[in-house]
Every structure is written in C-alpha cells, then in structure tokens.
Amino acid sequence: MITISLCMIVKNEEDTLGRCLDSVQGIVDEINIVDTGSDDRTKEIASNYTNRIFDFEWVNDFAKARNFAFQTATKDFILWFDADDVFLEEDRRKLQLLKNELEPSIDSVTMEYHLAADEYGNVTMKSVRNRLVNRSKQFEWIGAVHEYLEVSGDIFTSDIAVTHKSIRHDADRNLQIYEQQLSEGREFTPRDLFYYANELRDHQLYERAAEYYEKFLSTRQGWVEDNISACIRLADCYFALGDAEAQLESTLRSLQYDHPRPELCCRLGFYFISRHNYNAAIFWYQLATTIELPKGSMGFQNPSFSTWLPHLQLCVCYDRIGQYELAYKHNEEARTYRPTDTRILHNKIYLEPLLHKEA
C-alpha cells in the first residue's frame, strides 16, 4: 500500500478548511498545511488535524507557494487540494481502494474535478487534474496565476472525483496579479494570455478580453482545448458588444482546431432557432447529443451541452414543425436529467393532449 501526503496552501479558510480535512481524514497519512498569511481561525482549525503547519510569505505567485507545500511532503505520493475541495463519500471509498492497489511506480494519477452542479446533482462544469503524484519525481508547479502541475511518465486515469464547494471567492485577486505583471513589463506566455483574457471577460471588460483572446490565438502555440475555448469565449465577448457577425465567425472559428464540441453545436443550434430555421437547428442539437466528451481531457467541460439542454431544444424545434411525438420524446429525455424542471413539466402538459389528438 502506498502512503499519501496531503499538501495545501491556505489563507483565511476558516469557513471551509474543516469540511475539507474531514473528507480526507483517515485516508491520507500526512497533512501539510502551508499558510500564506491568514488572520482568521485557519491555523487553529488546521491544528485539530495536524501539527505540520508551515508559513509562507505570499509573493503573488501560486506556483511558488504550491512548490513549497510539496517540499514539506514526506510520504510516497502527494495529493493536493484547495480548502474548498472535498471528497464525497463514494470518492473517499474509491481513493481508499486506489491507495491499496496503486503500483508504486506510477508517476501521476488523474482525477475529475467537479466545479459546479445543478439542483439535481448533474455536474455542470468539470475538468481533469493530475491530483496524486509520485513524490520521488519532484514534479513542479508552473505559473503565478492559474498554475499547472507539469507531469510526465506513467499516468493512471482514475474515476475518482474531487468536488469543489466554494463559499466565497476573491474575484479580483487573479486579475490584479496579471495587471501587476503587465505593469512590471512581464512578457506573457500563450497560457498567460488565455487566462488573462478569461479574467477580463469575467470582469465584463469585453473589448480588452477580445484583444487578448486574439493575441493568444495569434501565437498558434495554444493547447487545442484552450484554442477551442478561446474561440467560444471570444464569441461571448462579441455578443456582449453587439457584434452578431463577429460572434458567429468566432464560434465557427473553433472548427479549425478539432471536431465540433457539444457546446459549439448547441450555440449553432440556437443561432438557427433564432432565425426560425428549425431543421438546421435540429441537425446541430442532434449532433450535440451524439458527440462523446473527450475522456481524460484536461479541458473544461459542461455536460449540459450534450445531455438535457439539446434535448430540451430539440423538443422546441420539433414542436415548431409539428412533429409532436419527437418533441415529446426529447422532452422526456431532458426530464431524466431534470425531473422537476418547470419548463420541461410545462412541455409535458402541453404536448400530451396533442399526442392524444394525433392518435
């Protein structure tokens, strides 16, 4: 059986840290907490779980802090968490099994990261991360903001998920770090350009966001999933700026990088619905339901675009062209994901008399 060190960087996490550590207690063999300047009860709470609490002076660089945290580990493998992450009970069980069975020669284990879910428990945003790494490989974090763990070698893909349960978030922190770097004359990598554009978009600075998405894409050095995401988010910027032509062009631009993703299909479906071209919309929504999400992809994915959402829209399209049986069928498909959604229930009530009339 392997041994595991949990390594975390924290600051003012009194609201979530206990919940996080409860979810890993009894599975990890060591808990290392690196505090970057808390002035609340974070350290006090951490001391209920471990005496391995370290201080690190915050220097606006997440990679430096995480690398320091990794250096505190003494066990075979390192597991990293943020304070608002947890293992649900099923994932605790899976991790314990993995701990008993994992080959010590494995370099890294990936786990899904569930970032958001709807009221029915359907995951609405997820990605994959290298979560458990072999300490002997001395893998390092890279990037002051939106840092990533650079790994290589024998990577094991697990079905374990880490669930993100955020209570609060410093929405301006990352943008401020990027702005400081720009003022200091730092040259951004393609990855920096992409994430800086994301921060600008999230702050509704759409013109600047579009500028930096374009800069990122012009480097031609981006990872394919980031390229696709940049095109779609660039379309969001042009929508907010009222430029419908540029919005469509940016959406279609993502096709030069790989096969269409479900989100692209749904966006094109909506484009054609808004122009009352229901047959074209049906084509794109049906395609969205058939595309398999890339397994193990580190890119962000919203399963809604391949599950209930296209089925709900197909219901609308088939209703518009008078094919009520197909409309009802797709509404029922949507209902399996969102059983009490008022829109879906309304469709059901509306369509059932039409089906009886046809019969």
C-alpha positions in Angstrom: 0.0 0.0 0.0 1.3 3.5 -0.9 1.3 6.4 1.6 -0.1 9.8 0.8 0.9 13.3 1.9 -1.9 15.9 1.5 -0.4 19.3 0.7 -2.4 22.5 0.7 -1.8 26.3 0.6 -4.4 28.3 2.5 -5.3 31.8 3.6 -8.3 32.8 5.7 -10.1 29.5 5.1 -11.9 29.1 8.4 -15.3 28.5 6.7 -14.2 25.6 4.6 -11.0 24.0 5.9 -12.6 21.7 8.5 -15.0 20.3 5.9 -12.2 19.7 3.5 -9.9 17.9 6.0 -12.8 15.9 7.3 -13.2 14.5 3.8 -9.6 13.2 3.7 -9.1 12.3 7.3 -8.4 8.6 7.8 -7.2 8.1 4.2 -4.1 10.3 3.9 -1.1 9.6 6.0 0.1 13.1 6.5 -1.5 16.6 6.3 0.7 19.5 5.4 -0.9 23.0 5.6 1.0 26.0 4.2 -0.5 29.2 5.4 0.2 32.3 3.3 -1.0 34.9 5.8 -4.2 34.1 7.5 -5.7 36.4 10.1 -8.7 34.3 11.0 -9.0 30.9 12.7 -7.5 28.9 9.8 -4.4 27.8 11.7 -6.4 26.9 14.8 -8.7 24.7 12.7 -5.8 23.1 10.9 -4.2 22.2 14.3 -7.1 20.0 15.0 -6.0 17.7 12.2 -2.2 18.1 12.0 0.9 19.7 13.7 2.5 20.1 10.3 1.6 23.7 9.7 4.0 26.0 7.8 4.2 29.6 7.0 5.0 31.0 3.6 5.2 34.7 2.7 2.8 35.4 -0.1 4.6 36.8 -3.1 1.7 36.9 -5.6 2.8 33.5 -7.1 0.7 30.4 -6.6 3.3 28.1 -8.2 6.0 29.2 -5.7 3.6 28.6 -2.8 2.5 25.2 -4.1 6.1 24.1 -4.8 7.0 25.0 -1.2 4.0 23.0 0.0 5.2 20.0 -2.0 8.6 20.2 -0.4 7.0 19.6 3.0 5.8 16.1 2.0 7.5 13.0 3.3 5.2 10.2 2.0 5.3 8.2 -1.2 2.6 10.3 -3.1 1.4 13.9 -2.8 -2.2 14.8 -3.0 -3.1 18.4 -3.5 -6.3 20.2 -2.5 -7.7 23.6 -2.2 -9.6 24.4 1.0 -13.0 24.4 -0.7 -12.5 21.0 -2.2 -13.8 17.8 -0.8 -14.1 14.1 -1.5 -17.7 12.9 -1.4 -18.2 9.6 0.4 -18.2 7.4 -2.8 -14.9 9.1 -3.8 -13.4 8.5 -0.4 -14.1 4.8 -0.8 -12.6 4.8 -4.3 -9.5 6.6 -3.0 -9.0 4.0 -0.3 -9.2 1.2 -2.9 -6.7 3.1 -5.1 -4.4 3.5 -2.2 -4.4 -0.2 -1.6 -3.9 -1.2 -5.2 -1.8 1.5 -6.9 1.5 0.5 -8.2 4.3 2.5 -6.5 5.9 3.0 -10.0 3.0 5.2 -11.2 4.1 8.8 -11.8 0.7 10.5 -11.5 -3.0 9.8 -11.0 -5.6 12.0 -12.7 -9.0 12.7 -11.0 -12.0 14.5 -12.3 -12.6 18.0 -10.8 -16.3 18.7 -10.4 -16.5 22.5 -10.3 -20.3 23.0 -10.3 -23.6 21.1 -10.2 -27.2 21.9 -10.6 -30.0 21.3 -8.1 -30.5 17.8 -9.4 -26.9 16.8 -8.8 -25.9 16.9 -12.5 -22.3 18.1 -12.9 -22.4 21.3 -15.0 -18.7 22.1 -15.1 -15.8 19.6 -14.8 -12.2 19.1 -15.9 -9.4 16.6 -15.1 -6.4 17.3 -13.0 -3.2 15.4 -12.1 -4.1 15.1 -8.4 -1.9 12.5 -6.9 1.8 12.5 -7.9 4.8 10.4 -7.1 6.9 12.5 -4.7 10.2 10.9 -6.0 9.6 12.5 -9.4 9.8 16.0 -7.9 7.2 17.4 -10.3 6.8 21.2 -10.1 4.1 23.8 -10.4 4.4 26.5 -13.1 2.6 29.8 -13.4 2.0 32.6 -10.9 -1.8 32.5 -11.6 -3.9 29.6 -12.9 -0.8 27.5 -12.2 -0.5 23.9 -13.5 1.4 20.9 -12.4 3.9 19.7 -15.1 4.0 15.9 -15.1 5.2 13.2 -17.4 5.7 9.4 -17.4 3.2 6.7 -16.5 -0.1 8.4 -15.8 -3.0 6.4 -14.3 -6.6 7.7 -15.1 -8.9 7.1 -12.2 -12.6 7.5 -11.8 -12.3 9.4 -8.6 -13.7 12.9 -8.4 -12.8 15.9 -6.3 -15.8 18.1 -5.7 -15.4 21.9 -5.5 -17.7 23.5 -2.9 -16.9 27.2 -2.9 -18.4 29.5 -0.3 -16.6 32.7 -1.3 -14.1 33.7 -3.9 -11.8 36.7 -4.2 -13.0 37.7 -7.7 -10.4 40.4 -8.3 -7.2 38.6 -7.0 -6.1 36.9 -10.2 -6.8 39.9 -12.4 -4.8 42.1 -10.0 -1.8 39.8 -10.2 -1.9 39.8 -14.0 -2.3 43.6 -14.1 0.8 43.9 -11.8 2.8 41.7 -14.0 1.9 43.7 -17.1 2.9 46.9 -15.3 6.2 45.4 -14.5 6.8 44.6 -18.2 6.5 40.8 -17.9 6.1 39.0 -21.2 3.0 36.7 -21.1 3.2 33.2 -22.2 0.4 31.9 -24.5 -1.2 30.3 -21.4 -1.0 33.6 -19.5 -2.7 35.4 -22.5 -5.5 32.9 -22.4 -6.2 33.1 -18.7 -5.7 36.9 -18.6 -8.4 37.2 -21.3 -10.6 34.9 -19.2 -10.2 37.2 -16.2 -11.0 40.3 -18.4 -14.1 38.6 -19.8 -15.3 37.6 -16.3 -15.0 41.2 -15.2 -17.1 42.3 -18.3 -14.1 44.1 -19.9 -15.1 42.6 -23.2 -13.1 44.8 -25.6 -9.8 44.1 -23.8 -10.8 40.4 -23.4 -11.3 40.1 -27.1 -8.0 41.8 -27.7 -6.2 39.2 -25.6 -8.1 36.2 -26.9 -6.9 37.3 -30.4 -3.3 37.7 -29.1 -3.5 34.2 -27.6 -4.8 32.6 -30.8 -2.3 34.5 -32.9 0.6 32.8 -31.1 -0.5 29.5 -32.6 1.0 27.8 -29.6 -2.1 27.2 -27.5 -3.3 23.8 -26.4 -6.1 22.6 -28.6 -8.8 22.8 -25.8 -7.7 26.3 -24.9 -7.9 27.3 -28.6 -11.4 26.0 -28.8 -12.4 27.6 -25.6 -10.9 30.9 -26.6 -12.9 31.0 -29.8 -16.2 30.3 -27.9 -15.4 32.9 -25.2 -14.4 35.4 -27.9 -17.9 34.8 -29.3 -19.3 35.7 -25.9 -17.4 39.0 -25.9 -18.7 39.9 -29.4 -22.2 39.0 -28.3 -21.9 41.4 -25.3 -20.5 44.0 -27.7 -23.5 43.6 -30.0 -21.5 42.3 -33.0 -23.5 39.3 -34.2 -21.4 38.7 -37.3 -18.2 38.5 -35.3 -19.9 36.3 -32.8 -20.8 33.7 -35.4 -17.4 34.0 -37.1 -15.7 33.3 -33.7 -17.9 30.4 -33.0 -17.2 28.7 -36.3 -13.5 29.5 -36.0 -13.2 26.8 -33.3 -13.8 24.2 -36.1 -10.3 24.7 -37.4 -8.8 23.1 -34.3 -10.7 19.9 -33.9 -14.1 18.2 -34.3 -17.1 20.2 -33.0 -17.7 20.1 -29.3 -21.2 19.8 -27.9 -21.2 23.5 -26.8 -20.4 24.6 -30.3 -23.3 22.5 -31.6 -25.7 24.0 -29.1 -24.6 27.5 -29.9 -25.1 26.9 -33.7 -28.5 25.3 -32.9 -29.5 28.4 -31.0 -28.3 30.6 -33.9 -30.6 28.8 -36.3 -33.6 28.7 -33.8 -33.3 32.5 -33.5 -33.7 32.6 -37.3 -36.6 30.1 -37.3 -34.6 27.6 -39.4 -35.7 24.7 -37.3 -34.4 21.9 -39.5 -30.8 23.3 -39.4 -31.2 23.7 -35.6 -32.3 20.1 -35.3 -29.2 19.0 -37.1 -26.8 20.7 -34.7 -28.7 19.8 -31.5 -28.9 16.2 -32.5 -25.2 16.2 -33.2 -24.6 17.6 -29.7 -26.3 14.6 -28.2 -24.0 12.1 -30.1 -20.6 13.6 -29.5 -18.7 11.9 -26.8 -16.8 14.2 -24.4 -13.1 13.5 -24.7 -12.2 11.2 -21.8 -9.3 12.3 -19.7 -9.2 15.7 -21.3 -7.8 18.5 -19.1 -10.2 21.0 -20.7 -13.3 22.3 -19.0 -16.5 20.5 -20.0 -20.1 21.3 -19.3 -22.1 18.0 -19.7 -25.3 20.0 -20.0 -24.5 20.7 -23.7 -24.6 17.0 -24.5 -27.4 15.9 -22.2 -30.6 17.8 -21.2 -30.1 21.1 -23.0 -30.0 19.8 -26.6 -32.9 17.5 -25.9 -35.0 20.4 -24.5 -34.2 22.5 -27.5 -35.0 19.6 -29.9 -38.4 19.4 -28.2 -38.9 23.1 -29.1 -37.7 22.5 -32.7 -39.9 19.5 -33.3 -42.9 21.3 -31.8 -42.4 24.2 -34.2 -42.5 21.9 -37.2 -45.5 19.9 -35.9 -43.7 16.7 -35.1 -45.2 16.3 -31.6 -44.2 12.7 -31.0 -40.5 13.6 -31.5 -40.9 16.7 -29.4 -42.4 14.7 -26.6 -39.6 12.0 -26.9 -36.9 14.6 -26.5 -38.7 16.4 -23.7 -38.8 13.1 -21.8 -35.0 12.6 -22.4 -34.5 16.1 -20.9 -36.7 15.1 -17.9 -34.5 12.2 -17.0 -31.8 14.8 -16.1 -34.1 17.5 -14.6 -37.2 15.7 -13.4 -38.9 18.7 -11.8 -37.8 21.5 -14.2 -40.8 23.7 -14.7 -40.1 24.2 -18.4 -39.9 20.5 -19.0 -43.0 19.8 -17.0 -44.8 22.6 -18.9 -43.8 21.0 -22.2 -45.1 17.6 -21.0 -48.5 19.0 -20.0 -48.7 21.0 -23.3 -47.7 18.0 -25.6 -49.7 15.2 -24.1 -53.1 16.4 -25.4 -51.6 17.0 -28.9 -50.3 13.4 -28.9 -53.8 12.1 -27.9 -55.4 14.2 -30.7 -53.0 12.7 -33.3 -53.8 9.2 -32.1 
